[in-house]
Amino acid sequence: MPEPRSEDILTADEVASLLRMPRSTIYSLAQEARIPSFKVGRQWRFRKSALEEWVKTQEQRPRRSRSTSNPRRRRMVQVA
């Protein structure tokens, strides 16, 4: 198996720039195991090839409406 080149391994800042997302979102996705990642010591790292595959799967997923995307969200009910 060939050794990964350093440009194949990305930092959270590089991933945030690549995906045009806030770095805090990248960290949240990594901590929740919703994006392919691994830790080196205390720092998150991302394989570029794994991210490219992940993006492809995200493009193919059907979108859910906002009301069903967060099961913790509760509606306010007025009591008369």
PDB file as gemmi writes it, atoms N, CA and C in Angstrom:
CRYST1    1.000    1.000    1.000  90.00  90.00  90.00 P 1                      
ATOM      1  N   MET A   1       0.847  -1.173   0.000  1.00  0.00           N  
ATOM      2  CA  MET A   1       0.000   0.000   0.000  1.00  0.00           C  
ATOM      3  C   MET A   1       0.899   1.244   0.000  1.00  0.00           C  
ATOM      4  N   PRO A   2       0.669   2.183  -0.924  1.00  0.00           N  
ATOM      5  CA  PRO A   2       1.541   3.355  -0.996  1.00  0.00           C  
ATOM      6  C   PRO A   2       1.337   4.283   0.198  1.00  0.00           C  
ATOM      7  N   GLU A   3       2.432   4.922   0.604  1.00  0.00           N  
ATOM      8  CA  GLU A   3       2.379   5.900   1.688  1.00  0.00           C  
ATOM      9  C   GLU A   3       1.578   7.121   1.244  1.00  0.00           C  
ATOM     10  N   PRO A   4       0.715   7.654   2.113  1.00  0.00           N  
ATOM     11  CA  PRO A   4      -0.006   8.868   1.727  1.00  0.00           C  
ATOM     12  C   PRO A   4       0.959  10.051   1.637  1.00  0.00           C  
ATOM     13  N   ARG A   5       0.768  10.874   0.637  1.00  0.00           N  
ATOM     14  CA  ARG A   5       1.565  12.095   0.507  1.00  0.00           C  
ATOM     15  C   ARG A   5       1.011  13.137   1.452  1.00  0.00           C  
ATOM     16  N   SER A   6       1.840  14.060   1.850  1.00  0.00           N  
ATOM     17  CA  SER A   6       1.387  15.069   2.822  1.00  0.00           C  
ATOM     18  C   SER A   6       0.225  15.893   2.283  1.00  0.00           C  
ATOM     19  N   GLU A   7       0.149  16.101   0.969  1.00  0.00           N  
ATOM     20  CA  GLU A   7      -0.972  16.874   0.420  1.00  0.00           C  
ATOM     21  C   GLU A   7      -2.274  16.073   0.412  1.00  0.00           C  
ATOM     22  N   ASP A   8      -2.202  14.773   0.676  1.00  0.00           N  
ATOM     23  CA  ASP A   8      -3.400  13.948   0.763  1.00  0.00           C  
ATOM     24  C   ASP A   8      -4.061  14.053   2.132  1.00  0.00           C  
ATOM     25  N   ILE A   9      -3.332  14.559   3.122  1.00  0.00           N  
ATOM     26  CA  ILE A   9      -3.843  14.716   4.481  1.00  0.00           C  
ATOM     27  C   ILE A   9      -4.076  16.202   4.714  1.00  0.00           C  
ATOM     28  N   LEU A  10      -5.313  16.553   5.098  1.00  0.00           N  
ATOM     29  CA  LEU A  10      -5.697  17.953   5.261  1.00  0.00           C  
ATOM     30  C   LEU A  10      -5.954  18.293   6.726  1.00  0.00           C  
ATOM     31  N   THR A  11      -5.747  19.546   7.071  1.00  0.00           N  
ATOM     32  CA  THR A  11      -6.097  20.057   8.399  1.00  0.00           C  
ATOM     33  C   THR A  11      -7.549  20.532   8.376  1.00  0.00           C  
ATOM     34  N   ALA A  12      -8.073  20.836   9.545  1.00  0.00           N  
ATOM     35  CA  ALA A  12      -9.445  21.347   9.636  1.00  0.00           C  
ATOM     36  C   ALA A  12      -9.578  22.680   8.900  1.00  0.00           C  
ATOM     37  N   ASP A  13      -8.559  23.520   8.980  1.00  0.00           N  
ATOM     38  CA  ASP A  13      -8.600  24.793   8.250  1.00  0.00           C  
ATOM     39  C   ASP A  13      -8.673  24.566   6.747  1.00  0.00           C  
ATOM     40  N   GLU A  14      -7.897  23.616   6.254  1.00  0.00           N  
ATOM     41  CA  GLU A  14      -7.901  23.324   4.819  1.00  0.00           C  
ATOM     42  C   GLU A  14      -9.243  22.751   4.377  1.00  0.00           C  
ATOM     43  N   VAL A  15      -9.824  21.888   5.204  1.00  0.00           N  
ATOM     44  CA  VAL A  15     -11.133  21.311   4.885  1.00  0.00           C  
ATOM     45  C   VAL A  15     -12.202  22.399   4.902  1.00  0.00           C  
ATOM     46  N   ALA A  16     -12.143  23.281   5.881  1.00  0.00           N  
ATOM     47  CA  ALA A  16     -13.114  24.378   5.957  1.00  0.00           C  
ATOM     48  C   ALA A  16     -13.040  25.241   4.700  1.00  0.00           C  
ATOM     49  N   SER A  17     -11.837  25.512   4.244  1.00  0.00           N  
ATOM     50  CA  SER A  17     -11.666  26.302   3.024  1.00  0.00           C  
ATOM     51  C   SER A  17     -12.165  25.536   1.804  1.00  0.00           C  
ATOM     52  N   LEU A  18     -11.827  24.272   1.728  1.00  0.00           N  
ATOM     53  CA  LEU A  18     -12.229  23.429   0.602  1.00  0.00           C  
ATOM     54  C   LEU A  18     -13.748  23.318   0.491  1.00  0.00           C  
ATOM     55  N   LEU A  19     -14.407  23.100   1.627  1.00  0.00           N  
ATOM     56  CA  LEU A  19     -15.860  22.908   1.637  1.00  0.00           C  
ATOM     57  C   LEU A  19     -16.629  24.217   1.826  1.00  0.00           C  
ATOM     58  N   ARG A  20     -15.886  25.303   2.034  1.00  0.00           N  
ATOM     59  CA  ARG A  20     -16.501  26.622   2.261  1.00  0.00           C  
ATOM     60  C   ARG A  20     -17.493  26.583   3.423  1.00  0.00           C  
ATOM     61  N   MET A  21     -16.981  26.068   4.534  1.00  0.00           N  
ATOM     62  CA  MET A  21     -17.772  25.961   5.757  1.00  0.00           C  
ATOM     63  C   MET A  21     -16.954  26.529   6.903  1.00  0.00           C  
ATOM     64  N   PRO A  22     -17.609  26.982   7.963  1.00  0.00           N  
ATOM     65  CA  PRO A  22     -16.844  27.444   9.130  1.00  0.00           C  
ATOM     66  C   PRO A  22     -16.034  26.295   9.742  1.00  0.00           C  
ATOM     67  N   ARG A  23     -14.876  26.639  10.260  1.00  0.00           N  
ATOM     68  CA  ARG A  23     -14.028  25.623  10.886  1.00  0.00           C  
ATOM     69  C   ARG A  23     -14.752  24.951  12.050  1.00  0.00           C  
ATOM     70  N   SER A  24     -15.563  25.704  12.783  1.00  0.00           N  
ATOM     71  CA  SER A  24     -16.301  25.128  13.910  1.00  0.00           C  
ATOM     72  C   SER A  24     -17.259  24.031  13.442  1.00  0.00           C  
ATOM     73  N   THR A  25     -17.835  24.194  12.267  1.00  0.00           N  
ATOM     74  CA  THR A  25     -18.723  23.164  11.712  1.00  0.00           C  
ATOM     75  C   THR A  25     -17.935  21.912  11.365  1.00  0.00           C  
ATOM     76  N   ILE A  26     -16.743  22.095  10.815  1.00  0.00           N  
ATOM     77  CA  ILE A  26     -15.891  20.948  10.487  1.00  0.00           C  
ATOM     78  C   ILE A  26     -15.556  20.173  11.753  1.00  0.00           C  
ATOM     79  N   TYR A  27     -15.191  20.881  12.825  1.00  0.00           N  
ATOM     80  CA  TYR A  27     -14.890  20.215  14.098  1.00  0.00           C  
ATOM     81  C   TYR A  27     -16.117  19.474  14.628  1.00  0.00           C  
ATOM     82  N   SER A  28     -17.279  20.082  14.549  1.00  0.00           N  
ATOM     83  CA  SER A  28     -18.509  19.431  15.028  1.00  0.00           C  
ATOM     84  C   SER A  28     -18.796  18.163  14.234  1.00  0.00           C  
ATOM     85  N   LEU A  29     -18.696  18.246  12.917  1.00  0.00           N  
ATOM     86  CA  LEU A  29     -18.940  17.070  12.072  1.00  0.00           C  
ATOM     87  C   LEU A  29     -17.947  15.964  12.388  1.00  0.00           C  
ATOM     88  N   ALA A  30     -16.696  16.320  12.623  1.00  0.00           N  
ATOM     89  CA  ALA A  30     -15.671  15.315  12.947  1.00  0.00           C  
ATOM     90  C   ALA A  30     -15.967  14.671  14.298  1.00  0.00           C  
ATOM     91  N   GLN A  31     -16.292  15.465  15.297  1.00  0.00           N  
ATOM     92  CA  GLN A  31     -16.578  14.926  16.626  1.00  0.00           C  
ATOM     93  C   GLN A  31     -17.798  14.022  16.625  1.00  0.00           C  
ATOM     94  N   GLU A  32     -18.759  14.319  15.771  1.00  0.00           N  
ATOM     95  CA  GLU A  32     -19.981  13.512  15.673  1.00  0.00           C  
ATOM     96  C   GLU A  32     -19.828  12.354  14.694  1.00  0.00           C  
ATOM     97  N   ALA A  33     -18.626  12.185  14.133  1.00  0.00           N  
ATOM     98  CA  ALA A  33     -18.333  11.127  13.150  1.00  0.00           C  
ATOM     99  C   ALA A  33     -19.248  11.218  11.938  1.00  0.00           C  
ATOM    100  N   ARG A  34     -19.584  12.435  11.534  1.00  0.00           N  
ATOM    101  CA  ARG A  34     -20.436  12.644  10.364  1.00  0.00           C  
ATOM    102  C   ARG A  34     -19.626  12.980   9.126  1.00  0.00           C  
ATOM    103  N   ILE A  35     -18.308  13.123   9.302  1.00  0.00           N  
ATOM    104  CA  ILE A  35     -17.401  13.400   8.197  1.00  0.00           C  
ATOM    105  C   ILE A  35     -16.172  12.515   8.416  1.00  0.00           C  
ATOM    106  N   PRO A  36     -15.613  11.928   7.357  1.00  0.00           N  
ATOM    107  CA  PRO A  36     -14.458  11.041   7.554  1.00  0.00           C  
ATOM    108  C   PRO A  36     -13.251  11.811   8.083  1.00  0.00           C  
ATOM    109  N   SER A  37     -12.761  11.382   9.227  1.00  0.00           N  
ATOM    110  CA  SER A  37     -11.658  12.090   9.867  1.00  0.00           C  
ATOM    111  C   SER A  37     -10.960  11.167  10.860  1.00  0.00           C  
ATOM    112  N   PHE A  38      -9.814  11.622  11.335  1.00  0.00           N  
ATOM    113  CA  PHE A  38      -9.090  10.904  12.381  1.00  0.00           C  
ATOM    114  C   PHE A  38      -8.267  11.913  13.151  1.00  0.00           C  
ATOM    115  N   LYS A  39      -7.841  11.506  14.331  1.00  0.00           N  
ATOM    116  CA  LYS A  39      -7.061  12.410  15.167  1.00  0.00           C  
ATOM    117  C   LYS A  39      -5.596  11.992  15.173  1.00  0.00           C  
ATOM    118  N   VAL A  40      -4.736  12.987  15.153  1.00  0.00           N  
ATOM    119  CA  VAL A  40      -3.310  12.806  15.355  1.00  0.00           C  
ATOM    120  C   VAL A  40      -3.014  13.608  16.614  1.00  0.00           C  
ATOM    121  N   GLY A  41      -2.838  12.909  17.709  1.00  0.00           N  
ATOM    122  CA  GLY A  41      -2.727  13.606  18.988  1.00  0.00           C  
ATOM    123  C   GLY A  41      -4.053  14.272  19.301  1.00  0.00           C  
ATOM    124  N   ARG A  42      -4.039  15.584  19.442  1.00  0.00           N  
ATOM    125  CA  ARG A  42      -5.264  16.321  19.736  1.00  0.00           C  
ATOM    126  C   ARG A  42      -5.834  17.005  18.509  1.00  0.00           C  
ATOM    127  N   GLN A  43      -5.209  16.838  17.361  1.00  0.00           N  
ATOM    128  CA  GLN A  43      -5.629  17.555  16.162  1.00  0.00           C  
ATOM    129  C   GLN A  43      -6.338  16.637  15.170  1.00  0.00           C  
ATOM    130  N   TRP A  44      -7.384  17.170  14.545  1.00  0.00           N  
ATOM    131  CA  TRP A  44      -8.131  16.428  13.539  1.00  0.00           C  
ATOM    132  C   TRP A  44      -7.411  16.488  12.204  1.00  0.00           C  
ATOM    133  N   ARG A  45      -7.451  15.373  11.479  1.00  0.00           N  
ATOM    134  CA  ARG A  45      -6.900  15.296  10.128  1.00  0.00           C  
ATOM    135  C   ARG A  45      -7.920  14.608   9.237  1.00  0.00           C  
ATOM    136  N   PHE A  46      -7.811  14.887   7.933  1.00  0.00           N  
ATOM    137  CA  PHE A  46      -8.803  14.424   6.962  1.00  0.00           C  
ATOM    138  C   PHE A  46      -8.078  13.969   5.707  1.00  0.00           C  
ATOM    139  N   ARG A  47      -8.426  12.783   5.215  1.00  0.00           N  
ATOM    140  CA  ARG A  47      -7.865  12.328   3.941  1.00  0.00           C  
ATOM    141  C   ARG A  47      -8.675  12.962   2.814  1.00  0.00           C  
ATOM    142  N   LYS A  48      -7.979  13.574   1.877  1.00  0.00           N  
ATOM    143  CA  LYS A  48      -8.653  14.263   0.777  1.00  0.00           C  
ATOM    144  C   LYS A  48      -9.512  13.294  -0.028  1.00  0.00           C  
ATOM    145  N   SER A  49      -9.014  12.099  -0.287  1.00  0.00           N  
ATOM    146  CA  SER A  49      -9.778  11.123  -1.073  1.00  0.00           C  
ATOM    147  C   SER A  49     -11.061  10.706  -0.345  1.00  0.00           C  
ATOM    148  N   ALA A  50     -10.981  10.544   0.983  1.00  0.00           N  
ATOM    149  CA  ALA A  50     -12.170  10.173   1.758  1.00  0.00           C  
ATOM    150  C   ALA A  50     -13.192  11.306   1.746  1.00  0.00           C  
ATOM    151  N   LEU A  51     -12.710  12.546   1.817  1.00  0.00           N  
ATOM    152  CA  LEU A  51     -13.621  13.691   1.756  1.00  0.00           C  
ATOM    153  C   LEU A  51     -14.310  13.790   0.401  1.00  0.00           C  
ATOM    154  N   GLU A  52     -13.554  13.531  -0.657  1.00  0.00           N  
ATOM    155  CA  GLU A  52     -14.146  13.579  -1.998  1.00  0.00           C  
ATOM    156  C   GLU A  52     -15.255  12.542  -2.127  1.00  0.00           C  
ATOM    157  N   GLU A  53     -15.041  11.347  -1.601  1.00  0.00           N  
ATOM    158  CA  GLU A  53     -16.083  10.309  -1.623  1.00  0.00           C  
ATOM    159  C   GLU A  53     -17.273  10.723  -0.754  1.00  0.00           C  
ATOM    160  N   TRP A  54     -16.999  11.308   0.395  1.00  0.00           N  
ATOM    161  CA  TRP A  54     -18.054  11.753   1.295  1.00  0.00           C  
ATOM    162  C   TRP A  54     -18.917  12.814   0.625  1.00  0.00           C  
ATOM    163  N   VAL A  55     -18.287  13.745  -0.073  1.00  0.00           N  
ATOM    164  CA  VAL A  55     -19.037  14.788  -0.778  1.00  0.00           C  
ATOM    165  C   VAL A  55     -19.952  14.153  -1.827  1.00  0.00           C  
ATOM    166  N   LYS A  56     -19.451  13.162  -2.546  1.00  0.00           N  
ATOM    167  CA  LYS A  56     -20.279  12.475  -3.550  1.00  0.00           C  
ATOM    168  C   LYS A  56     -21.507  11.842  -2.905  1.00  0.00           C  
ATOM    169  N   THR A  57     -21.330  11.211  -1.755  1.00  0.00           N  
ATOM    170  CA  THR A  57     -22.476  10.580  -1.087  1.00  0.00           C  
ATOM    171  C   THR A  57     -23.457  11.631  -0.588  1.00  0.00           C  
ATOM    172  N   GLN A  58     -22.940  12.789  -0.159  1.00  0.00           N  
ATOM    173  CA  GLN A  58     -23.824  13.868   0.304  1.00  0.00           C  
ATOM    174  C   GLN A  58     -24.645  14.425  -0.845  1.00  0.00           C  
ATOM    175  N   GLU A  59     -24.059  14.474  -2.024  1.00  0.00           N  
ATOM    176  CA  GLU A  59     -24.777  14.972  -3.201  1.00  0.00           C  
ATOM    177  C   GLU A  59     -25.914  14.038  -3.598  1.00  0.00           C  
ATOM    178  N   GLN A  60     -25.762  12.759  -3.313  1.00  0.00           N  
ATOM    179  CA  GLN A  60     -26.739  11.762  -3.744  1.00  0.00           C  
ATOM    180  C   GLN A  60     -27.851  11.544  -2.718  1.00  0.00           C  
ATOM    181  N   ARG A  61     -27.658  12.012  -1.482  1.00  0.00           N  
ATOM    182  CA  ARG A  61     -28.663  11.828  -0.435  1.00  0.00           C  
ATOM    183  C   ARG A  61     -29.871  12.706  -0.688  1.00  0.00           C  
ATOM    184  N   PRO A  62     -31.074  12.170  -0.480  1.00  0.00           N  
ATOM    185  CA  PRO A  62     -32.257  13.033  -0.598  1.00  0.00           C  
ATOM    186  C   PRO A  62     -32.265  14.037   0.549  1.00  0.00           C  
ATOM    187  N   ARG A  63     -32.699  15.237   0.269  1.00  0.00           N  
ATOM    188  CA  ARG A  63     -32.752  16.278   1.298  1.00  0.00           C  
ATOM    189  C   ARG A  63     -33.993  16.099   2.151  1.00  0.00           C  
ATOM    190  N   ARG A  64     -33.815  16.365   3.433  1.00  0.00           N  
ATOM    191  CA  ARG A  64     -34.952  16.340   4.345  1.00  0.00           C  
ATOM    192  C   ARG A  64     -35.383  17.768   4.605  1.00  0.00           C  
ATOM    193  N   SER A  65     -36.659  17.935   4.910  1.00  0.00           N  
ATOM    194  CA  SER A  65     -37.137  19.275   5.233  1.00  0.00           C  
ATOM    195  C   SER A  65     -36.542  19.708   6.570  1.00  0.00           C  
ATOM    196  N   ARG A  66     -36.472  20.992   6.799  1.00  0.00           N  
ATOM    197  CA  ARG A  66     -35.880  21.508   8.032  1.00  0.00           C  
ATOM    198  C   ARG A  66     -36.643  21.051   9.269  1.00  0.00           C  
ATOM    199  N   SER A  67     -37.943  20.893   9.157  1.00  0.00           N  
ATOM    200  CA  SER A  67     -38.733  20.544  10.335  1.00  0.00           C  
ATOM    201  C   SER A  67     -38.430  19.136  10.825  1.00  0.00           C  
ATOM    202  N   THR A  68     -37.972  18.245   9.958  1.00  0.00           N  
ATOM    203  CA  THR A  68     -37.673  16.879  10.381  1.00  0.00           C  
ATOM    204  C   THR A  68     -36.184  16.645  10.542  1.00  0.00           C  
ATOM    205  N   SER A  69     -35.354  17.635  10.210  1.00  0.00           N  
ATOM    206  CA  SER A  69     -33.924  17.406  10.261  1.00  0.00           C  
ATOM    207  C   SER A  69     -33.374  17.398  11.677  1.00  0.00           C  
ATOM    208  N   ASN A  70     -34.047  18.054  12.625  1.00  0.00           N  
ATOM    209  CA  ASN A  70     -33.566  18.106  13.989  1.00  0.00           C  
ATOM    210  C   ASN A  70     -34.641  17.579  14.924  1.00  0.00           C  
ATOM    211  N   PRO A  71     -34.521  16.318  15.357  1.00  0.00           N  
ATOM    212  CA  PRO A  71     -35.573  15.739  16.202  1.00  0.00           C  
ATOM    213  C   PRO A  71     -35.645  16.393  17.572  1.00  0.00           C  
ATOM    214  N   ARG A  72     -34.608  17.130  17.995  1.00  0.00           N  
ATOM    215  CA  ARG A  72     -34.628  17.795  19.299  1.00  0.00           C  
ATOM    216  C   ARG A  72     -35.452  19.071  19.287  1.00  0.00           C  
ATOM    217  N   ARG A  73     -35.668  19.604  18.100  1.00  0.00           N  
ATOM    218  CA  ARG A  73     -36.419  20.850  17.990  1.00  0.00           C  
ATOM    219  C   ARG A  73     -37.885  20.594  18.359  1.00  0.00           C  
ATOM    220  N   ARG A  74     -38.388  21.419  19.213  1.00  0.00           N  
ATOM    221  CA  ARG A  74     -39.787  21.261  19.630  1.00  0.00           C  
ATOM    222  C   ARG A  74     -40.567  22.494  19.246  1.00  0.00           C  
ATOM    223  N   ARG A  75     -41.817  22.287  18.902  1.00  0.00           N  
ATOM    224  CA  ARG A  75     -42.690  23.396  18.545  1.00  0.00           C  
ATOM    225  C   ARG A  75     -43.304  23.978  19.800  1.00  0.00           C  
ATOM    226  N   MET A  76     -43.468  25.252  19.775  1.00  0.00           N  
ATOM    227  CA  MET A  76     -44.134  25.921  20.877  1.00  0.00           C  
ATOM    228  C   MET A  76     -45.636  25.783  20.667  1.00  0.00           C  
ATOM    229  N   VAL A  77     -46.343  25.368  21.671  1.00  0.00           N  
ATOM    230  CA  VAL A  77     -47.794  25.208  21.599  1.00  0.00           C  
ATOM    231  C   VAL A  77     -48.415  26.204  22.548  1.00  0.00           C  
ATOM    232  N   GLN A  78     -49.335  26.997  22.022  1.00  0.00           N  
ATOM    233  CA  GLN A  78     -50.036  27.964  22.870  1.00  0.00           C  
ATOM    234  C   GLN A  78     -51.246  27.313  23.482  1.00  0.00           C  
ATOM    235  N   VAL A  79     -51.394  27.571  24.747  1.00  0.00           N  
ATOM    236  CA  VAL A  79     -52.545  27.046  25.462  1.00  0.00           C  
ATOM    237  C   VAL A  79     -53.476  28.216  25.727  1.00  0.00           C  
ATOM    238  N   ALA A  80     -54.740  28.056  25.299  1.00  0.00           N  
ATOM    239  CA  ALA A  80     -55.709  29.158  25.442  1.00  0.00           C  
ATOM    240  C   ALA A  80     -56.319  29.178  26.813  1.00  0.00           C  
TER     241      ALA A  80                                                      
END                                                                             
